[in-house]
């Protein structure tokens, strides 16, 4: 699969309005996609093992989406075969009092991956240029400066050996309605439904505008944004796995060489 079609090219508009959340380019159907996903997961697990053993590089995966967009689903289905020793998931919620007393990147930097580690951000520092903008918690000038700080921060991570891959899971408003209703109807999933989600849903156009700007301003060569059509969960999972596989392959993690000669060692 050619993943470049999902990438927001540096200096270009994200164009969310022109991207179909229900599209499935390059896929031969759900069954074929699930088979391809299973194959990708095997290779991803191999690469993660090498990355963990190598202890030289790291990977940061940023997941952003509207409510019900599928962040939890990607974590559950795409990272399922990873070794927990080398994987960490960080969910960013409303800042605590301590976090709010520092600059907006303080809590983010503390959660960045160590060498050999893969870290997945479930929401991220982009909440501080999207949610705060939509709710008018900061002015436009502050938001603009934050774009620059985010780019500098992600460049700093890249220079230190962390590859940054950012995935925006793109669903449409009708799909969100169906998923919210499904949560409400299912007693086992009703705990995920919050009345506040309905208030956020009313701001859909403003969120799309804010995401459009954030993706355009902060998609760089060292930390690209990808917009994944996410109405169909099976396709979302396949594309996410393809993008991650592409980046991990490019990192070329290798098992460290040992100076030991096994012929000279006898285990008794």
Secondary structure, DSSP 8 states (H G I E B T S, - for coil): --GGGGEE-TTS---GGGS-TT--TT---HHHHHHHHHHHHHHHHHHHHHHHHH-S-EEEEEEEESTTSSHHHHHHHHSTTS-GGGEEEEE--S--HHHHTS-TTHHHHHTS--TT-EEEEES-TTHHHHHHHHTTSS-HHHHHHHHHHHHHHHHHHHHTTEEEEEEEEE--HHHHHHHHHHHHH-TTTGGG--HHHHHHHTTHHHHHHHHHHHHHHT--SSS-EEEEE-SSHHHHHHHHHHHHHHHHHHHT---------GGG----
